[in-house]
Amino acid sequence: GLRRALSLAGAQSQVFSLWQVSDNATQVLMTDFYERLAKGQGRTQAMRGAKRTLLTREDRWSHPYFWAAFLSSGRWTPMESSIF
C-alpha cells in the first residue's frame, strides 16, 4: 500500500488519517505535533501529546472523531535536529 511505498522511497515515518477530518481540527493537531517534534520529542510521543491536547484543551475538538483518525507509522524516535 501507500505506507510501504513511502517507506521504500525513504520516508522514515508517516502520519496519516483513517478518515476525513475537518481542516481546522487538523491544523490544531498538526501545529501541536510539529511544535513537539521541534522540542525534541519522539514522533509517537509527539503525536500522542497532540491528540491529548485536542482531547483535553479544546472542547470543540474533544470528540474522538477529530483526533482518533490520525496514526503515526515508522520510526518513533526523535527527529534529527538538522531537519528543522
C-alpha positions as CSV (number, residue, x, y, z in Angstrom):
1,G,0.0,0.0,0.0
2,L,0.9,3.6,0.3
3,R,2.7,3.2,3.6
4,R,5.0,0.6,2.1
5,A,5.7,2.8,-1.0
6,L,6.6,5.7,1.2
7,S,8.9,3.6,3.2
8,L,10.6,2.2,0.1
9,A,11.0,5.8,-1.1
10,G,13.0,6.6,2.0
11,A,10.4,8.1,4.4
12,Q,11.4,7.2,7.9
13,S,7.9,7.7,9.3
14,Q,4.5,8.7,8.1
15,V,1.4,10.4,9.7
16,F,-1.9,9.6,8.1
17,S,-5.6,9.7,8.8
18,L,-8.1,6.9,8.5
19,W,-11.0,9.2,7.6
20,Q,-11.5,12.8,6.5
21,V,-11.2,15.3,9.4
22,S,-12.1,19.0,9.4
23,D,-9.2,21.2,8.3
24,N,-9.4,23.3,11.5
25,A,-9.0,20.3,13.8
26,T,-6.2,19.0,11.6
27,Q,-4.4,22.4,11.8
28,V,-4.6,22.4,15.6
29,L,-3.4,18.8,15.9
30,M,-0.5,19.2,13.3
31,T,0.7,22.5,14.7
32,D,1.0,21.0,18.2
33,F,2.6,17.8,16.7
34,Y,5.3,19.8,14.9
35,E,6.0,22.0,17.9
36,R,6.5,18.9,20.0
37,L,8.9,17.5,17.3
38,A,10.8,20.7,17.3
39,K,11.3,20.4,21.1
40,G,12.9,17.0,20.6
41,Q,10.0,14.7,21.5
42,G,9.8,11.3,19.8
43,R,7.5,11.1,16.8
44,T,5.0,8.7,18.5
45,Q,5.2,10.7,21.8
46,A,4.6,13.9,19.9
47,M,1.5,12.5,18.1
48,R,0.1,11.2,21.4
49,G,0.6,14.5,23.1
50,A,-1.0,16.4,20.2
51,K,-4.0,14.1,20.4
52,R,-4.3,14.7,24.1
53,T,-4.2,18.4,23.5
54,L,-7.3,18.1,21.3
55,L,-9.0,15.8,23.8
56,T,-8.4,17.9,26.9
57,R,-7.8,21.6,26.0
58,E,-10.1,22.1,23.0
59,D,-13.7,21.3,24.0
60,R,-14.9,21.6,20.4
61,W,-12.3,19.0,19.2
62,S,-12.6,16.6,22.2
63,H,-14.7,14.0,20.4
64,P,-12.6,11.1,19.1
65,Y,-13.8,11.8,15.6
66,F,-11.4,14.7,15.4
67,W,-8.2,13.1,16.9
68,A,-8.5,9.3,16.7
69,A,-8.2,9.3,12.9
70,F,-4.5,10.1,13.0
71,L,-1.9,7.4,13.2
72,S,1.9,7.5,13.0
73,S,3.9,4.7,11.5
74,G,7.6,4.0,11.1
75,R,10.4,5.3,13.4
76,W,9.2,6.5,16.8
77,T,12.4,8.2,17.8
78,P,13.0,12.0,17.9
79,M,13.9,13.5,14.5
80,E,17.4,14.8,13.9
81,S,17.8,18.5,14.7
82,S,19.3,19.2,11.3
83,I,15.9,18.7,9.7
84,F,14.4,21.7,11.4
